[in-house]
Amino acid sequence: MSYAMAAGLQAAVYQRLVQDVALSALVGAAIHDSLPSGRVPPLYVMLGPEEVRARGDGSAGGAWHRFTVTVVSESGGFQEAKAVAGAVSDALLDADLTLTRGRVSGLNFLRARARRETAGQARRIELTFQARVDDGA
């Protein structure tokens, strides 16, 4: 196993989301790899936590990367956040992600958690995906 492909996977996921026309139509440029500084937009997408486990196949190193993409909306209901979450899912599933090292041999949706934020009207949807990466370095 190697964690060496993690940065490349994050960059590829981020670029895929930023370049997706349907997602951009909903959130504009409000796609971030960390919490936006300054005034937070009322609707945004943010890359989140990641968990990695070794999954080599004997001929090459590999890993399972479970990562979260979060949608936050200040809208009073979940409809806006769910539309954006759907666009995130559509953008990532079956995406041809190019890594700086290795390759993605599979990318699946695992689960989503939709909830109200404790303070205010904000809604948060956390989408968890799992990518299998194989090291070809």
C-alpha positions in Angstrom: 0.0 0.0 0.0 1.1 3.5 -0.6 -0.5 6.8 0.4 1.4 8.4 -2.4 -1.6 8.6 -4.7 -3.9 10.5 -2.2 -2.9 14.0 -3.3 -3.4 13.1 -7.0 -6.8 11.5 -6.3 -7.9 14.6 -4.4 -6.7 16.9 -7.2 -8.5 14.8 -9.8 -11.8 14.8 -7.8 -11.6 18.5 -7.3 -10.9 19.2 -11.0 -13.7 16.9 -12.1 -16.2 18.8 -9.8 -14.9 22.2 -10.9 -15.2 21.3 -14.6 -18.6 19.8 -14.4 -21.1 22.0 -16.2 -24.2 20.8 -14.4 -22.7 21.3 -11.0 -21.2 24.7 -11.9 -24.7 25.8 -13.1 -25.9 25.2 -9.5 -23.1 26.5 -7.4 -20.9 28.6 -9.7 -17.3 28.6 -8.5 -18.3 27.7 -4.9 -16.4 24.4 -5.0 -13.6 24.2 -2.4 -11.1 21.8 -1.0 -11.3 23.4 2.4 -13.8 25.6 4.3 -14.0 28.9 2.4 -12.2 31.8 4.2 -14.0 35.1 4.9 -17.7 35.2 4.1 -19.0 31.7 3.4 -21.3 31.5 0.4 -24.9 30.5 1.0 -24.4 27.3 -1.1 -21.1 25.5 -1.6 -19.4 22.2 -2.1 -16.4 21.1 -0.1 -14.0 18.2 -0.2 -13.9 16.5 3.2 -12.3 13.8 5.2 -10.6 10.7 3.7 -9.9 7.3 5.1 -7.5 5.0 3.3 -6.9 1.2 3.6 -4.3 -1.0 1.9 -5.6 -3.1 -0.9 -2.7 -4.3 -3.1 -3.2 -7.3 -5.3 0.3 -8.9 -5.1 1.5 -7.5 -8.4 1.2 -3.8 -7.4 0.3 -1.6 -4.5 -3.2 -0.3 -4.2 -5.6 1.3 -1.7 -9.2 2.0 -1.1 -9.8 5.7 -0.5 -13.1 6.6 1.2 -13.7 10.3 0.9 -16.5 12.7 1.7 -17.8 15.5 -0.4 -20.1 17.9 1.5 -22.8 20.2 0.2 -23.9 23.0 2.5 -27.0 25.2 1.8 -28.5 28.0 3.8 -31.8 27.4 2.1 -34.7 26.6 4.4 -35.3 23.1 3.0 -33.3 20.2 1.6 -34.4 20.6 -2.0 -31.5 22.9 -3.1 -28.9 20.8 -1.3 -30.2 17.6 -2.7 -30.1 18.9 -6.3 -26.4 19.9 -5.8 -25.6 16.5 -4.1 -27.2 14.7 -7.1 -25.0 16.8 -9.5 -21.9 15.9 -7.4 -22.8 12.2 -7.6 -23.4 12.4 -11.3 -20.1 14.2 -11.9 -18.1 11.6 -10.0 -19.7 8.3 -10.9 -18.1 6.8 -14.1 -15.7 9.7 -14.2 -12.4 9.1 -16.0 -10.1 10.6 -13.4 -6.5 11.1 -14.3 -4.0 10.9 -11.5 -0.4 12.1 -11.4 0.6 8.7 -10.2 -1.3 5.4 -10.5 -4.9 5.0 -11.7 -8.4 4.8 -10.5 -9.8 1.4 -11.2 -13.1 1.9 -9.5 -15.2 4.7 -8.0 -18.5 4.0 -6.2 -21.0 5.9 -4.1 -21.3 4.4 -0.6 -23.8 6.6 1.3 -25.1 10.0 2.1 -26.2 11.7 5.3 -28.5 14.7 5.1 -29.1 16.8 8.2 -29.9 20.2 9.6 -27.1 22.2 11.1 -27.7 22.9 14.8 -27.4 26.6 14.5 -29.6 28.4 11.9 -31.3 27.0 8.8 -28.3 25.5 7.1 -28.6 22.1 5.6 -25.7 19.7 5.1 -25.4 16.6 3.0 -22.3 14.5 3.3 -21.7 12.1 0.4 -19.2 9.3 0.9 -17.5 7.7 -2.1 -15.0 4.9 -2.4 -12.2 4.9 -5.0 -9.9 2.0 -5.7 -6.5 3.2 -6.8 -3.7 1.1 -8.2 -0.1 2.2 -8.1 1.6 2.0 -11.5 4.7 4.0 -10.5 
